Amino acid sequence: MKNQPILRLLLAGFMLYFAWPKIPQATSTLEMTFWAMWLLFFLAVVGANFANLLQMIQPPVMEQTVEENKVRDKH
């Protein structure tokens, strides 16, 4: 199923679209730390979904079909 990683990438992009204007307005150290952690989490989400989309990693169990689970269990 390729549509779930694509939908998660679109959702992450949508969230970044709304967050991007607020990032330069951060003035305190706490705000800057929050946005740095938020951007790191965003990059982790995008990286994991691209890896899933490019089949560099196995998709989560909920996205695998029964046949894929049987093949994986045999190895």
Sequence and secondary structure as in RCSB ss.txt:
>XXXX:A:sequence
MKNQPILRLLLAGFMLYFAWPKIPQATSTLEMTFWAMWLLFFLAVVGANFANLLQMIQPPVMEQTVEENKVRDKH
>XXXX:A:secstr
  HHHHHHHHHHHHHHHHHGGGGGG  SHHHHHHHHHHHHHHHHHHHHHHHHHTTSS   GGGS HHHHHHHHH 
